[in-house]
Amino acid sequence: MAVFLFYGQEDFLMDKEIKKLKGELLDSSFISMAYKMYDNPPFQTLLECVQSAPLMFGNTLTLIYYDKYLMGNKASLDDKQIEALDYAFTNMSPSVNIIFVCRISRDEYKKPDSRKKLYKVLSKHSQVREFAQYKGYDKTFPPVIVNLAKEKGLTISSKTVEFLIAQLGSNLTLIDSELEKLKTAIHPKTTIDEASIEKYCTSTDDIFALADCILKQDKNEIIRQYKLLTEKKHPLQIFAILQTNIRELFSIKLYSEQMGTSAIASKLKMNEFRVGIILKKLSNVSLQRLIEIKERLTEAEFKVKSSSQSEISETVLEMVLLS
């Protein structure tokens, strides 16, 4: 029996760990029967997962996204339900395994509410692990990228890693995808250099240009920029950078109500000149507009994940870019 509680903003590393656990805990011949996934299920379904009986072919693994119950006041369990859940955990079958996941959007510095009785019960019975978001300036971040490249049979120097981060930002999902692209593009070579990154990787500047068009609500330019980007990237990769950019803009706009340019730059660890340029860009953009864009991006991300390839372009344009 193993119960895990994963939370944090770094989806890539969290998904990687979940995949690793699937490989370790389940017999590959029976994954279709032994593995289940639920998105914020009602209490009765949750209880049935914990109480489920062992199967003849070995271990089972259930992945339960439970952020609505662990973050804020969107959903909750009463005392009687908490007590029943605590008892069920105590009597779990040894072959039943559960991973609880609390999704947190990138650049949102939140954690599950540890005051909640639900969190206390889960942490009592599970192995709790945080998957915190890396920042580009974190000293521990470059080695992560070096290891990702190594897993793909590639080598990359520390200096080139810094150049890659400057081009792509700190989103590991995006970086991993670009490393995969580079592996194919530079074959039979295995060493990544700056020239290859410039040639084959889409700069974050291209996506920031799209963000500017969204702020200006320039629909014709939005469509043009988006079509150019999707020739190289999947919409989810575009969203990842857009989300980071919009949250950065929101923070700068919010702090500008109480701070000057220098203080904002210091607090957000940004270049003061860049903060000044962004503030000019945001002079006619309200905080509410930035919140609306952020919410639509989040909504569209989840919808695109469940859409077919043919539906994606229409979904993106309708829900985010042309809103």
N, C-alpha and C positions, 0 to 999 in steps of 0.2 A: 504494500500500500504506500502510495506517495501522493501528497497534496502540495501544490505549489500556488503561490500568489505572486504574479508578476505585474509590475506597474512601471510606468515611465513613458518618456516621449520617444525613445529610440526604438521604433518599430522593427527596424532591420535586425538588430541584435536579439530582440525578443523573439521574432519569428524564427531566427536561426537556432535559438535554444529550444524552442518548441519542436522544431524539425528534428533536432538531435535527440530529444526525449522520445519522440515517436519511434525513432530508429532503435533506441535502447530498450524501450518497454514493450514494443509490439512485435508480433510475428508478422513479417511482411505478407505472408499468405492469407492473413485474416484481417488486414487493415480495414477493409470495407465494412466489416461487421464489428470490429473492436474499437473503432475510432468514431466519436460523435462530437458535434460542435453546436453550441447554443449561444444566442445573442440576448443577454439580459432576460433569461427565462423567468416565468412566474415561480413563486415559492414551491408549489407542488411538484413542478418539473425538476427544480433544483434538488428537492428532498429525494425524489426518485433516483436521481443520478448518484447521490451519495449512498443511498440504500441499495443500489443495484446489486443483484446476485452475481457471483462469479460465473464465467462461461467455460465450457469444456476445453476450448482451444487456447486458454491462457489469459494474459492480462488484457484489460480494457483501458482506454484513455479517453477522457471527456474534456474538451476545451470549452470553458464557459467565460464569455465576455460578460463582465459584471460591473462595468463602470457606472451605470445609472444608479446602482445601489450603494456604491462605495464613494462616489463623488457628489457632494452637495446634498440637496433634498429632493431630487427627481423621483426617487423611489426608496422604499424602506421596508423592513420586516418588523413585525411587532414582537413583544417579549416572548410570547408563546412559541412563535415560529423560530426565534433565535434559540430557545431552549431545545426544541425538537431537532434543530440542525446540529447543535452541540452534541446531543446524544447520538445522532446518526454518524457523525464523524468518529466518535469514540468506538463505534461498532462496525466500522467499514470493513468490507472484505479485503483480505491481503492482496488480491489480484486487481482491485479497482484503483485506478489512478485518475486524479483530476487536476487540471491546471486552470486556475482563475486568472483572468487577465483584466486589468484596469487600464484602458486606453486613455492617454493624455496627449492632447495636441502639441505639436512642436512649438517651442518657445512659450509655453504656458507653464509657469513654475508652480505647479500644484502637486499635491500628493493625496492619496486616499485619506479620508477623514478618520484618523486613529481614535477619535472619541466615540465613533459609532460602535454599538455593541456587535454589529455584524463583523466589522474589521477585527475586533478583539477575538471573536470566535475563530475567524479564518486564520489570523496570525498565530493563535494557540495551536492549531492543528496542521499548519502548513509551513513550508519553507518559503520565506518572503524574500523577494529579490527585486531591487530597483534597477531599471534600465534607463539611466539618466542620459539626457541629450548631450552630445559632445559640442563644444564650441571650437571654432577654427583656431583659437589661440591656446587651447588646452595642450599642455606638453605631452599628455598621454594619448593624444589623438593621432599624430603621425604614425606611431608604431602600429596602430590598428589598421591603417591603410596599407602599410608595408606587409602585414600579415594577410590581408585580403588579397593583395597582389600575389603573394607567395602561394596561397591556396590555388591560384589559377595558373601557377607555373611561371609567374612573371617576377621581375625584379624592378625596384624603383628606388632611387637614392632619396636621402632626406631632403635635399634641395628641390628635387623634382616633386616630392610630395607637397612641399609648401606651395609650389606653383600650381599643382592640381587643386589644392584647397582654395587658392585665390581665384581659380577659374570656376570651380563648381560649388564652393561653399562647404558646409559640414554635414550635409544630409547623406548618411551612409547608403541608403537605398539607391540614391542617384549615383554616388561614387562607385558602388559595386556594379551597377549597370554599365557605367562608362568604362570601367576596367574590363568588363566582359567584351565590350565593343573594341577596345584597344587590343585585346588578345587576338581577335580575329584580324583586325586591321594591320597590325605590325608583323604578323606571322610571315616567315619563320623566326623572326627576331623575338626575343623574350624580355628585352630591357626597354622600359618605358622612358622616353625622354620628353623634354618640353615641346619640341617640334611636333611630336606625334600628338600630344595633348591639344596643341593649338589647331592642328589639322583635323582631328577626328572628334573632339569633344565640343559640345555646345556650351559656350560661355554663359554664366549667369546673367551677364549684361544683356543678352538677347531676351531673356525672360523678364528682366527688370524693365525693358522697353515695352513689353506687353503689359506689365503692371501699370506703367505710366498711361498707356492708352485706355486701360480700364478706368483709371482715376478720372481721365478727361472725358470718358464715355464717347470716345471716337470709334463708332461701330465699324466703319469701313476699314480703318487701320487695325482694329482689333482682329477682324477676320483675316486680313493679310498676314499680320504677324503670327497669328495662331497657326495658320496653314504652313508657314515656313518652319515653325518650330516642330510641328507634328511630323514633318518629313524625317526628323532625326530622333524625336523623343515620343514616348508614350505619354498620354495626358496626365497620368499619375505622377510621372517625373516632373512635368511642368507644374503641377499643383504643389509638389513638395517645395519647390523654390518660391513659387508665388506666395504660399502660406507664410514662409519665413520672412519674405519681403514685406508683406502686408502687416504682419505683427510688429515688425521693426518700425514701420511707418506709424502704426498706432501708438507704440510706446513713445516715439519722438513727439507726436502730436499731443499726447496726454501730458507728458512732462513739460511741454512748452507753456502750459497754462500756469506753471509755478516756477519754472527754471529758465535760465538763460542758455544760450548755445553751448558755452563752455561747460556748464554744470551737467547738461544732458550728455555731452560727449564723454565726460568723465564717468558718469553713472553707467552708460551703455557700452563703455570701452570702444568708442568710435572716434574717427578723425573729426575734429571740430569743423573743418572746412566742409566735409561731407554733410554733417548735420545741418549746417547753414543752408546748403543747397536744397536739402530735403525739406526744410522748413518753408522755403520759398515755394517749392512745388506743392506743399500742402496748405498754402495760405487760403485757398478757396475750397478745401475739402474738409468736411465735418467729421468728427469722431464717429457719429452715427453711420455715415457712409462707409467708413473703414470697417466698422462692426458688421454691417450688412454684407460687404464683400467677403469678409472672413467666414461668416456663417454660411454663405452660399458655396464657398470653396469646400468647406468641411462636408456640407450636404452632398455636393457633387462628387467628392472623392468616394464616399460610401456608395453612391449610386453607380458610378463608373465601375467599381469593383464587381458589381453584380450585373453589369450590362454586357451584351455581346459586342464584339469589335465594331459591327456595323452601326450600333446605336451610339457609340462614344462621342463622335464629333457633334452630333445634334444635341446630346445631353450637355456637353460642355458649353457650347455656344448659348443654349437656351437658359441654363441655370446660373452661369457665372459671367461669361464674357459679354453677353448682350443684355444683362439685367440692368 
